[in-house]
Amino acid sequence: MGSGWWWLSFVDPGRPEGDRFLGVVVIQGTDFRDAVEAAWNLGVNPGGECKGMEIPWDILEKTAPEKYRNRLVKAPEIFEIGERRQRDPPTAQVMLAKEKVN
């Protein structure tokens, strides 16, 4: 199996509401578990709970340009990515949404 790019979103449900989002890491991995491990090995996994999805190759550059890869990207930059995506004509749908963690 080849290595793809993964969007990993981290939250800490133990933190106060409005402060639970820890950030996103865009990193390569053969699957979700491998991508999470790669984030740990690179020292960019902030802990907490993680959800992720593989980013299709055809939208990788628009969804996560190189400057956002292999590091922890926090809220202000995430919103910058989302705003840029809204201006671009969609080639495929990738949802950049804030999740409410109960």
Backbone bond lengths (Angstrom), bond angles and torsions (degrees), N, CA, C in turn:
res aa  C-N    CA-C-N  psi(-1)  N-CA   C-N-CA  omega(-1)  CA-C   N-CA-C  phi
1 M - - - 1.446 - - 1.524 108.73 -
2 G 1.319 117.44 137.16 1.456 122.09 179.89 1.514 111.94 -79.47
3 S 1.306 114.11 170.83 1.455 120.87 -179.73 1.526 109.55 -97.53
4 G 1.331 116.31 127.54 1.455 121.55 177.70 1.518 110.57 -113.23
5 W 1.315 115.86 177.88 1.459 121.46 177.24 1.522 109.19 -98.01
6 W 1.328 115.66 138.10 1.468 122.37 -176.58 1.512 110.71 -122.09
7 W 1.330 115.62 140.62 1.462 124.37 173.85 1.522 105.85 -99.73
8 L 1.329 117.56 109.43 1.464 122.84 -179.62 1.522 108.73 -107.97
9 S 1.308 116.33 122.32 1.461 122.41 -179.45 1.528 108.80 -108.40
10 F 1.335 116.63 127.85 1.459 122.13 -175.88 1.525 111.59 -113.42
11 V 1.328 115.83 134.59 1.466 122.12 175.32 1.522 108.76 -135.66
12 D 1.326 115.01 156.59 1.460 121.44 174.19 1.524 107.26 -122.38
13 P 1.352 118.04 100.34 1.455 120.77 -176.80 1.527 113.53 -66.00
14 G 1.325 117.55 -12.77 1.459 121.25 178.54 1.523 113.62 -82.05
15 R 1.311 116.77 -10.54 1.470 120.50 179.74 1.524 109.48 -84.90
16 P 1.331 117.27 162.96 1.465 120.32 178.90 1.530 111.45 -61.68
17 E 1.334 115.64 147.82 1.460 120.43 178.01 1.526 109.29 -55.83
18 G 1.305 116.27 138.77 1.458 121.68 -176.60 1.517 112.88 91.13
19 D 1.339 116.68 -10.60 1.465 121.98 -179.41 1.531 110.95 -127.02
20 R 1.317 116.53 15.93 1.469 120.81 -174.56 1.517 114.10 -83.66
21 F 1.324 116.80 -26.82 1.461 120.74 -178.11 1.525 109.23 -73.32
22 L 1.339 116.31 123.29 1.463 121.91 -178.57 1.523 112.90 -98.29
23 G 1.314 116.42 -24.76 1.457 119.89 179.42 1.515 112.79 137.39
24 V 1.317 114.23 -175.25 1.460 123.21 -177.81 1.525 108.54 -129.01
25 V 1.312 115.47 143.91 1.462 121.68 172.19 1.526 107.13 -123.77
26 V 1.323 116.33 127.28 1.464 122.02 173.63 1.520 105.72 -104.85
27 I 1.339 115.46 116.37 1.462 120.22 -170.87 1.523 110.39 -149.03
28 Q 1.311 116.72 156.64 1.460 120.84 179.10 1.517 111.11 -84.12
29 G 1.334 114.09 147.79 1.451 121.03 175.71 1.513 109.71 -169.64
30 T 1.321 116.59 157.46 1.461 120.28 178.40 1.525 111.26 -76.56
31 D 1.343 116.28 -24.55 1.456 122.55 176.10 1.528 107.33 -158.43
32 F 1.333 116.92 -178.94 1.467 121.18 -176.79 1.528 111.83 -56.65
33 R 1.310 116.48 -49.56 1.474 120.86 -177.85 1.528 111.72 -60.30
34 D 1.320 116.40 -41.72 1.463 121.57 179.03 1.538 110.67 -64.66
35 A 1.338 117.09 -39.22 1.464 121.01 178.87 1.532 111.04 -65.68
36 V 1.329 117.40 -41.68 1.472 120.93 177.75 1.528 109.95 -63.09
37 E 1.317 116.59 -43.16 1.473 120.43 178.14 1.527 110.87 -63.36
38 A 1.333 117.07 -40.05 1.467 120.85 178.54 1.532 110.41 -62.96
39 A 1.335 117.02 -37.54 1.469 120.71 177.41 1.532 110.25 -64.69
40 W 1.335 117.12 -40.91 1.470 120.34 176.47 1.524 110.10 -62.32
41 N 1.331 116.33 -47.83 1.464 120.85 -177.54 1.526 112.41 -61.81
42 L 1.323 116.93 -32.47 1.457 121.75 179.48 1.535 111.81 -82.82
43 G 1.335 116.64 -11.04 1.469 120.83 179.22 1.517 113.77 79.58
44 V 1.351 117.29 23.05 1.464 120.22 -178.14 1.527 112.97 -113.42
45 N 1.318 118.06 3.47 1.459 122.35 177.13 1.526 107.94 -83.62
46 P 1.361 118.37 115.34 1.463 120.04 -176.38 1.516 114.49 -82.12
47 G 1.337 117.86 0.71 1.456 121.09 -176.88 1.516 110.34 89.30
48 G 1.325 115.71 -164.44 1.456 119.93 -178.07 1.516 110.99 77.22
49 E 1.324 115.18 -163.44 1.458 121.49 178.30 1.520 109.58 -91.33
50 C 1.326 115.44 151.72 1.465 119.97 -175.28 1.521 110.25 -133.97
51 K 1.322 115.21 136.43 1.456 122.66 167.79 1.516 106.17 -124.93
52 G 1.307 115.93 152.16 1.457 117.95 -178.72 1.497 113.15 -153.00
53 M 1.317 114.16 163.55 1.457 121.22 174.82 1.517 109.10 -147.25
54 E 1.321 115.20 147.42 1.458 119.66 177.17 1.528 108.67 -75.47
55 I 1.318 116.07 138.80 1.462 121.96 179.51 1.528 107.87 -92.65
56 P 1.331 117.83 122.56 1.469 119.43 177.44 1.532 110.92 -59.51
57 W 1.314 116.58 139.39 1.470 121.68 -177.21 1.523 112.48 -56.30
58 D 1.337 117.08 -36.10 1.459 119.58 -174.69 1.526 113.77 -70.19
59 I 1.329 117.72 -13.10 1.472 119.71 177.83 1.527 112.67 -122.67
60 L 1.333 116.68 8.79 1.464 120.17 -177.15 1.524 112.33 -56.05
61 E 1.314 117.80 -49.75 1.470 120.52 -175.02 1.525 111.80 -64.58
62 K 1.317 118.39 -37.79 1.466 120.76 178.99 1.524 111.72 -75.81
63 T 1.320 117.10 -33.32 1.459 121.04 -178.33 1.522 111.88 -80.25
64 A 1.312 116.85 -40.96 1.461 121.07 -176.33 1.524 109.94 -145.96
65 P 1.340 117.13 80.60 1.467 119.46 176.73 1.531 110.87 -55.57
66 E 1.301 116.39 161.17 1.466 122.47 -174.20 1.529 113.34 -51.43
67 K 1.328 118.25 -35.96 1.468 119.96 -177.43 1.530 113.17 -64.62
68 Y 1.338 117.66 -15.25 1.464 121.45 179.18 1.524 113.42 -99.85
69 R 1.310 118.09 0.00 1.464 121.07 -174.60 1.527 112.41 -92.46
70 N 1.332 115.14 151.01 1.462 123.44 173.62 1.525 113.55 61.26
71 R 1.337 116.48 32.50 1.463 121.06 175.19 1.521 108.28 -155.87
72 L 1.323 116.10 165.00 1.459 120.64 176.31 1.520 108.62 -80.39
73 V 1.322 116.15 122.32 1.458 122.37 179.35 1.523 106.89 -107.80
74 K 1.331 116.71 122.44 1.465 120.68 -176.15 1.527 111.61 -95.45
75 A 1.316 115.48 176.21 1.465 123.26 -169.70 1.531 115.63 -47.08
76 P 1.329 121.31 -52.19 1.468 118.04 -175.72 1.530 113.32 -56.72
77 E 1.324 117.00 -40.10 1.464 120.12 179.54 1.527 111.60 -72.91
78 I 1.328 117.69 -32.35 1.460 120.97 177.83 1.524 109.15 -62.18
79 F 1.320 116.62 -42.92 1.453 120.13 179.87 1.534 110.37 -66.55
80 E 1.329 117.09 -32.88 1.467 121.45 175.62 1.532 110.29 -62.13
81 I 1.325 116.77 -42.80 1.462 121.14 177.71 1.527 109.25 -62.41
82 G 1.328 116.97 -46.35 1.457 121.32 -179.07 1.516 112.63 -61.84
83 E 1.318 117.03 -41.22 1.468 120.39 178.61 1.526 110.83 -64.52
84 R 1.327 117.08 -40.66 1.461 120.40 179.37 1.524 110.00 -65.66
85 R 1.332 117.09 -40.71 1.469 120.95 179.77 1.523 111.11 -62.99
86 Q 1.326 117.33 -35.78 1.466 120.16 -179.86 1.524 111.09 -67.43
87 R 1.315 117.54 -29.25 1.473 121.32 178.73 1.519 112.13 -77.99
88 D 1.334 117.01 -26.00 1.465 121.25 -177.13 1.528 110.81 -82.60
89 P 1.337 117.36 144.76 1.472 118.36 173.19 1.522 108.93 -66.97
90 P 1.313 118.16 134.55 1.475 120.19 -175.96 1.524 112.25 -71.40
91 T 1.334 115.54 134.36 1.455 120.76 171.79 1.521 108.77 -103.48
92 A 1.302 116.10 -24.10 1.463 124.73 173.60 1.516 105.17 -161.78
93 Q 1.292 117.62 158.98 1.463 119.90 -175.12 1.526 110.19 -95.93
94 V 1.318 116.38 121.36 1.459 122.09 171.36 1.507 105.23 -122.86
95 M 1.292 117.41 121.08 1.452 120.69 -176.67 1.518 109.83 -88.98
96 L 1.320 114.27 126.27 1.448 121.35 174.36 1.523 105.11 -110.11
97 A 1.312 116.70 96.72 1.452 119.86 -173.98 1.507 110.65 -129.64
98 K 1.320 114.57 147.23 1.461 119.92 173.37 1.520 106.76 -81.42
99 E 1.330 116.97 134.88 1.448 121.06 177.82 1.508 109.18 -103.30
100 K 1.292 115.55 139.16 1.460 119.81 174.13 1.515 106.18 -89.15
101 V 1.314 115.59 120.50 1.459 121.47 -179.13 1.517 107.38 -99.69
102 N 1.308 115.25 121.77 1.482 119.62 178.77 1.497 111.02 -89.02
